[in-house]
């Protein structure tokens, strides 16, 4: 753990899913599902 969304994206992990979520307009939902939202908010 301890890795945030930016580091994950920088490493290219789940990048395709991230892009697809943006395209689908469900980015916040997808971020929450992936646990990225908690990283962004520091929760």
GROMACS elastic network, one bead per residue, 0.5 to 0.9 nm:
[ bonds ]
;  ai    aj funct       b0    kb
    1     4     6  0.84324   500
    2    39     6  0.85865   500
    3     6     6  0.81642   500
    3     7     6  0.61642   500
    3     8     6  0.68006   500
    3    39     6  0.80599   500
    4     7     6  0.54808   500
    4     8     6  0.63352   500
    4     9     6  0.87244   500
    4    36     6  0.67642   500
    4    38     6  0.89038   500
    4    39     6  0.53869   500
    4    40     6  0.72426   500
    5     8     6  0.50190   500
    5     9     6  0.60304   500
    5    10     6  0.84010   500
    5    31     6  0.86878   500
    5    35     6  0.84925   500
    5    36     6  0.53038   500
    5    37     6  0.81310   500
    5    39     6  0.66187   500
    5    40     6  0.72336   500
    6     9     6  0.50862   500
    6    10     6  0.59459   500
    6    11     6  0.85455   500
    6    36     6  0.88992   500
    6    40     6  0.89159   500
    7    11     6  0.62259   500
    7    12     6  0.86193   500
    7    13     6  0.89488   500
    8    11     6  0.51611   500
    8    12     6  0.63197   500
    8    13     6  0.54631   500
    8    14     6  0.77230   500
    8    15     6  0.82737   500
    9    13     6  0.57484   500
    9    14     6  0.72257   500
    9    15     6  0.59627   500
    9    18     6  0.84208   500
   10    13     6  0.77101   500
   10    15     6  0.87838   500
   11    15     6  0.86245   500
   12    15     6  0.52344   500
   12    16     6  0.83577   500
   13    16     6  0.81325   500
   13    17     6  0.89631   500
   14    17     6  0.53016   500
   14    18     6  0.62121   500
   14    19     6  0.87558   500
   15    19     6  0.61673   500
   15    20     6  0.85421   500
   16    19     6  0.51679   500
   16    20     6  0.61185   500
   16    21     6  0.85551   500
   17    20     6  0.50024   500
   17    21     6  0.60556   500
   17    22     6  0.86651   500
   17    30     6  0.85236   500
   18    21     6  0.51464   500
   18    22     6  0.64406   500
   18    23     6  0.87879   500
   18    27     6  0.75011   500
   18    30     6  0.75373   500
   18    31     6  0.79644   500
   19    22     6  0.51516   500
   19    23     6  0.62646   500
   19    24     6  0.86115   500
   19    27     6  0.86421   500
   20    24     6  0.60457   500
   20    25     6  0.85823   500
   20    26     6  0.88276   500
   20    27     6  0.85602   500
   21    24     6  0.50143   500
   21    25     6  0.61954   500
   21    26     6  0.53637   500
   21    28     6  0.84480   500
   21    29     6  0.83759   500
   21    30     6  0.61284   500
   21    31     6  0.84477   500
   22    25     6  0.51222   500
   22    26     6  0.62221   500
   22    28     6  0.86988   500
   22    30     6  0.86248   500
   23    26     6  0.77976   500
   23    27     6  0.81536   500
   24    27     6  0.74669   500
   25    28     6  0.83412   500
   26    29     6  0.53382   500
   26    30     6  0.60437   500
   26    31     6  0.85444   500
   27    30     6  0.50246   500
   27    31     6  0.59470   500
   27    32     6  0.85028   500
   28    31     6  0.50437   500
   28    32     6  0.61638   500
   28    33     6  0.85834   500
   28    37     6  0.74513   500
   29    32     6  0.51848   500
   29    33     6  0.62072   500
   29    34     6  0.86995   500
   29    37     6  0.88235   500
   30    34     6  0.61329   500
   30    35     6  0.84698   500
   30    36     6  0.84199   500
   30    37     6  0.87534   500
   31    34     6  0.51795   500
   31    35     6  0.60572   500
   31    37     6  0.52103   500
   31    38     6  0.84780   500
   32    36     6  0.59143   500
   32    38     6  0.70766   500
   33    36     6  0.76492   500
   33    37     6  0.82453   500
   34    37     6  0.77697   500
   35    38     6  0.56776   500
   35    39     6  0.68832   500
   36    39     6  0.50197   500
   36    40     6  0.63094   500
   36    41     6  0.86867   500
   37    40     6  0.50847   500
   37    41     6  0.61731   500
   37    42     6  0.83177   500
   37    43     6  0.84235   500
   38    41     6  0.51182   500
   38    42     6  0.56974   500
   39    43     6  0.64181   500
   40    43     6  0.79258   500
